[in-house]
Amino acid sequence: MLISNTFDTVVLFGHGSEKHFFMSSDEKIPPNYRKWRNKEGLRSLIETLEIDTIILHSCHPLVREERYKALAVGDEPQRRRGTAPALSKAFPGVQVISGLDGATSSYIIKGTGNMQITTEDKGTINVSSMTAVTKNGLTRVHREEVKIQ
């Protein structure tokens, strides 16, 4: 068994809307990469531990835009808006794995330690277990299970 004393992934939990990520009851962060970059504690954590992946567990990590079909992220990188792209621009080279543009929920898959993220689009009542990966401000489909081991 290989044991490592290093971390490469951070899971960021919070409540989200298209306009803010609610870090706590009194701190809300808009989807602006400068605001995220100025969060000294988060920046220090990412830089010190050399984090390469942030798993963003929050409703509405991407803004629902009319030009994109609901719950659809393709293989080709898309320029999107929201908390996931803001985080990825604030920390270049770090990939942000998230749900899609809607209300997300998650659970741990029994026996694997992997997380399943699902997104629901309230407008169409459709649900998707697809996840997105955003890096350097560009979002595309993420075709792997989200591992949090």
Secondary structure, 3 states (H helix, E strand, C coil): CCCCCCCCEEEEECEECCCCEECCCCCEECCCHHHHHCCHHHHHHHHHHCCCEEEEECCCCCCCCCCCCCCCCCCCCEECCCHHHHHHHHCCCCEEEECCCCEEEEEECCCCCEEEEEEEECCCCEEECCEEEEECCEEEEECCCEECC
